[in-house]
Amino acid sequence: ISLTYSTQVEVDLGDGQAHILFQNPTRSTQDVVLQLVVGEGDQETLVAQSQLIPAGYALDSLELEEPVLLTQGGYEGEFRVLSYDPDSGEKAVVNTVIPVDITVQ
C-alpha cells in the first residue's frame, strides 16, 4: 500500500468536518477505509470514518461522528488505515497507524 497524507488535521465544530489531506494513490494495490481516532485503550474515541477509498482517490475532509465529543484545543490522535483487497473486498490482516496532530476550532 502506498499513501500520501498530512499529519495535521483541522476539526471545525462549526461545519462538522475534519479537514485532512489523504490520498490512496493510483499505484496502491489496496482500497482503504480511513478512521480518525483520539485517545488510547478504553478512552479511545472514533472521531470520523470514511467510506471505502479506491486507489487513485483522495479526501480533503471527513464528516465527524455524532455526537462530537471534542472541544476546542489540541489533541494527539491517529489515522487508522484499514486495507481491503479491491477484487474480493476481503479485509487485510495488517492495518496502518499514522500519528496525527488534531486542532479543534
DAKATA-V480523 format. One record per backbone hydrogen bond with DSSP energy under -1.0 kcal/mol. NH is the residue of the N-H (numbers start at 0). CO is the residue of the C=O. E is the energy in kcal/mol with one decimal. If there is no record, write none. Layout:
nh: [NH | NH]
co: [CO | CO]
e: [E | E]
This chain:
nh: [3 | 5 | 8 | 9 | 10 | 11 | 15 | 16 | 17 | 18 | 19 | 21 | 22 | 23 | 27 | 30 | 31 | 32 | 34 | 35 | 36 | 37 | 42 | 43 | 44 | 46 | 47 | 49 | 52 | 55 | 56 | 58 | 61 | 63 | 64 | 72 | 74 | 76 | 77 | 78 | 79 | 80 | 81 | 83 | 84 | 88 | 91 | 95 | 97 | 99 | 100 | 101 | 102 | 103 | 104]
co: [22 | 20 | 100 | 18 | 102 | 16 | 11 | 11 | 61 | 9 | 59 | 58 | 3 | 56 | 24 | 83 | 52 | 81 | 79 | 47 | 77 | 44 | 39 | 40 | 37 | 35 | 35 | 33 | 31 | 23 | 53 | 21 | 17 | 15 | 46 | 103 | 101 | 99 | 36 | 97 | 34 | 95 | 32 | 30 | 89 | 84 | 82 | 80 | 78 | 76 | 6 | 74 | 8 | 72 | 10]
e: [-2.2 | -1.9 | -2.8 | -2.1 | -3.3 | -2.8 | -1.3 | -1.3 | -2.9 | -3.8 | -1.4 | -1.8 | -3.2 | -2.8 | -1.9 | -2.4 | -2.1 | -2.2 | -2.5 | -2.9 | -2.7 | -2.4 | -2.2 | -1.3 | -3.1 | -2.9 | -1.4 | -2.6 | -3.8 | -3.6 | -1.5 | -3.1 | -2.0 | -2.7 | -3.4 | -1.9 | -2.8 | -2.7 | -2.4 | -2.9 | -2.5 | -3.2 | -2.8 | -3.0 | -2.9 | -2.4 | -3.0 | -2.1 | -2.7 | -2.3 | -3.1 | -3.1 | -2.7 | -3.3 | -3.0]
